[in-house]
Amino acid sequence: MKKNMIPAAILLILAAAAAIGSQSFLAPCIHDDGSFGACHWAGQALCGLGCALALIAAMCLCLRRPRFGLYLGAAPVCLLGILTPGTLIDLCRMSTMRCRTVTQPAMIILFSAALVCALAGAALSAKEEKP
């Protein structure tokens, strides 16, 4: 594996963890009566952002030349993933709820690490494409 493909592989792993985690082990609150709160929709949005990021990372692994643009395209997806829980979509009001104690910090960490990988991949790709 070339060194410029390492950020794409890490990005794919982080994106898969965000997508799968937002629906399973990092899922927001589950109400006993079966109703959905705002945190449920934040989890759905995070799953979609994780899937989009995984698709971008998979394209970075498969394609050779347009990697720089793909990495730069991953950055706004990562920023949306950071801002979604609690900022763009409200979470439960109580600070002790699962969405505030588990989902929000985990997603901020996962998408922040993905942003660092995307920017590192863009820097490596830019360095590689220079004549």
Buried (B, 14 or more C-beta within 10 A) or exposed (E): EEEBBBBBBBBBBBBBBBBBBBBEEBBBBEEEEEEEBBBBBBBBBBBBBBBBBBBBBBBBBEEEEEBBEBBBBBBEBBBBBBEBBBEEBBBBEEEEBBBBEBBBEBBBEBBBBBBBBBBBBBBBBEEBEEE
